[in-house]
Amino acid sequence: MDDHEKQAELQKLKERVERLESEIEQPHATAPWQPTGYYTAYYATSGFMLGIFGAATSLLVNVISAPLVGKSPLELICVYLTFPLGEKALLLADQTQKVYTVSNGLILTIGCCLYLATGMLLGVPFYLALTRLTQNASTLMRYGVAAALSIVVWLINFYAILSWLQPALFGGNWIVELIPPWVAAVTHLVFGLTIAVLYPLGQFVPYQRPTEKS
């Protein structure tokens, strides 16, 4: 290959490099990725995360309102601890008081963590149902559906599951018997309505490059 042919080949390579650089610099015209159909995995994850906020809010409301009716702020946790501990959870209560209040800080901490973890697990089916039923609904309608779902979750948890599961595992039905129905219902309502308020935070929004936003 003589010098003339080398120069011609080099010129072709330069032109090819310039063409490739031009193609790279051009903004991509491809549309952002969109899920096909209902994005179940994403909304399940969102429900898992939002569930902890719902549980924390319901626990906080219970802690604040319990003394107003002469109860211990964390009596709810004490009673819920009967599921993993059985009747031992009630024996840990302070016997000098007429209300259930566990004096062991570590056990109370574990109980609160279990309560929050339960809220995270319940948040998954709750948020999936809420997004399915109220995807294009108004905010007021979403709150109404969330309230109805909360009552359904309470009835299923207490009377379709715990009413037979706790006696079968631990020999007593303390959660259903010791927690007044209205307290359980309000606790679940606060949980569900909190998730409904935070509903927009769990929605899927495709990422857009800065060049696509303009």
C-alpha positions, -999 to 999 in steps of 0.1 A, spaced: 0 0 0 16 33 -11 13 66 6 -16 78 -15 -37 47 -6 -27 52 31 -39 88 30 -72 77 14 -77 50 40 -69 75 68 -94 100 55 -121 73 54 -113 64 91 -115 101 101 -149 105 84 -161 74 101 -149 87 135 -166 120 129 -199 103 119 -198 81 151 -191 112 173 -220 130 157 -243 101 164 -232 99 200 -237 136 206 -272 135 192 -299 132 219 -314 98 221 -349 97 207 -359 65 226 -387 69 250 -382 62 287 -389 27 299 -425 21 308 -439 -10 326 -463 -31 306 -495 -33 326 -498 -30 364 -463 -26 380 -470 -51 408 -434 -54 421 -430 -16 425 -463 -11 443 -456 -40 466 -423 -24 475 -440 9 480 -466 -7 502 -439 -23 523 -422 10 529 -454 30 535 -467 4 559 -441 13 585 -454 49 585 -490 37 588 -480 15 618 -459 42 634 -488 67 631 -514 43 645 -490 34 674 -484 71 681 -522 78 682 -527 49 706 -499 61 729 -513 96 730 -550 87 734 -546 57 758 -541 78 790 -573 97 782 -593 65 789 -572 54 818 -550 30 800 -512 26 798 -497 43 767 -481 10 755 -508 -14 767 -515 -22 730 -479 -34 726 -482 -54 758 -513 -73 746 -498 -78 711 -467 -94 727 -490 -123 737 -487 -136 702 -450 -144 703 -448 -148 742 -482 -161 751 -495 -154 786 -460 -147 797 -464 -112 782 -492 -104 806 -471 -118 835 -444 -93 827 -468 -64 833 -464 -42 864 -486 -60 890 -488 -28 911 -510 -11 885 -544 -20 871 -534 -17 835 -511 -38 814 -477 -20 812 -445 -39 807 -417 -24 828 -389 -41 807 -377 -16 782 -360 -41 760 -392 -62 757 -412 -31 749 -387 -21 722 -390 -56 706 -427 -53 708 -427 -19 690 -404 -33 664 -427 -63 658 -456 -39 656 -439 -18 629 -428 -49 610 -463 -62 610 -474 -29 595 -448 -32 568 -461 -66 559 -497 -55 559 -488 -25 538 -480 -47 508 -515 -61 502 -532 -29 514 -513 -7 490 -517 -31 461 -555 -31 467 -556 6 471 -537 13 439 -559 -12 420 -592 3 433 -584 40 432 -558 44 405 -579 71 387 -602 81 416 -604 114 435 -586 119 468 -618 118 487 -628 85 471 -593 71 479 -598 80 516 -632 63 516 -618 31 500 -588 32 524 -612 34 554 -632 5 541 -601 -16 534 -589 -8 569 -621 -23 584 -618 -53 562 -582 -59 573 -592 -56 609 -620 -81 606 -598 -105 588 -568 -101 611 -588 -104 643 -618 -127 636 -606 -148 606 -570 -154 616 -561 -144 652 -593 -158 668 -582 -194 660 -544 -190 653 -534 -176 687 -554 -202 707 -539 -229 685 -503 -218 690 -503 -203 725 -535 -215 742 -553 -182 746 -572 -156 726 -558 -125 744 -555 -101 715 -591 -105 704 -604 -106 740 -583 -78 756 -583 -52 729 -618 -35 726 -632 -38 691 -634 0 687 -598 4 697 -587 -22 671 -609 -6 644 -596 29 651 -560 16 651 -565 0 617 -583 31 604 -554 53 613 -530 28 596 -550 28 564 -557 65 562 -520 73 567 -512 51 537 -539 69 518 -524 103 526 -490 91 516 -504 74 485 -487 98 459 -452 90 474 -456 54 463 -466 60 427 -443 50 398 -429 80 379 -405 71 350 -371 87 351 -366 115 326 -332 128 315 -326 165 319 -327 169 281 -361 153 280 -377 176 306 -372 207 286 
